[in-house]
Amino acid sequence: MMPQRHRAVAKKPMWIIVLLSMVSVVLIGAYVFPPRSYSKCYLFSSSVCTPSFKDWLPSMGRRERTDEEIISSVVIRDILSMPMPVSKSPKIALMFLTPGSLPFEKLWEKFLQGHEGRYSIYVHASREKPVHTSSLFAGRDIHSDAVVWGLISMVDAEKRLLANALEDVDNQFFVLLSDSCVPLHSFDYVYNYLMGTNTSFVDCFKDPGPHGTGRYSMEMFPEIDERDFRKGAQWFAVTRRHALMILADNLYYKKFKLYCKPAEGRNCIADEHYLPTLFNMVDPGGISNWSVTHVDWSEGKWHPRSYSAADVTYDLLKNITAIDENIHVTSDDNFNPEALDNLLKLFTSYTSV
């Protein structure tokens, strides 16, 4: 007969059996019936299994918003619904974000010639005081500050330009330009195109790759969810209403200032994500989801193609203006300063409508 003290050990450990059975059922269920959005996610295949833990949890219902979220939503709601001042002489604000001097001032002068009173010029030079070759640009410099690529200082410069341009009540459309941007249509074409719409041209798309959603930081949650994170080109053309909205936002701007930085964590680039994400969250129907600034990324490099003087021909410029599809990329056109003479010679021909 087995001693009494061994009988307890010999009993079946029912709680262990029950626990293992429950775990087995859960694992089998997860394998056979994965979440709908991850139908190709298998238990031991990390290369295709990407959902976060929160995706497996039951919905907790609508959360209570913070004071900052309530304040932000009220301010933005009223800006989007309030009537804008009507101008008898509406103008386009051309806002140049540049390190220093603008190499294409003479070309812009030719573009603007004869259209006085229909445009305003603002120049933000972040490194050195620009030397102006055109009288139209003289005295148009605003207070500038240092700008570092990828940091929130790029957004700060954009907001500084918008603030200065908004002081003029006649400015109705606000176009951000770089030192390497050149006009590809006549002034009348550009003016009528922009003034004929209530839509802002902000590049905005969802990029599921490492340089898109992969840059999202959980520190932005709950105000900014990963599903709302967007990407787009920096260069925009926005209505007065949207320009005011950009200046009014502090909630989402603060999240990007704190948690969207290059070479840190997910290598987030603020000027590529802040405005697309902001508009996607607060007024997705008010933007075109594409930019009016053309760029050539066909070379597949970190920077867009740069056009030299030899590249600038009538055919090249007409081909660019004939493009009627949008490719979601970032950055801006790159025309080398040496191309100025060719552009001036061809301007009348390639801008004719």
Secondary structure, 3 states (H helix, E strand, C coil): CCCHHHHHHHCCCHHHHHHHHHHHHHHHHHHHCCCHHHCCCCCCCCCCCCCCHHHHCCCCCCCCCCHHHHHHHHHHHHHHHCCCCCCCCCEEEEEEEECCCCCCHHHHHHHHCCCCCCEEEEEEECCCCCCCCCCCCCCCECCCCCCCCCCHHHHHHHHHHHHHHHCCCCEEEEEEEECCCCCCCCHHHHHHHHHCCCCEEEECECCCCCCCHHHCCHHHCCCCCHHHCCECCCCCEEEHHHHHHHHHCCHHHHHHHHHCCCCCCCCCCHHHHHHHHHHHHHCHHHEEECCCCCCCCCCCCCCCCEECCCCCCHHHHHHHHCCCCCCCCCCCCEECHHHHHHHHHHHHHHCCC
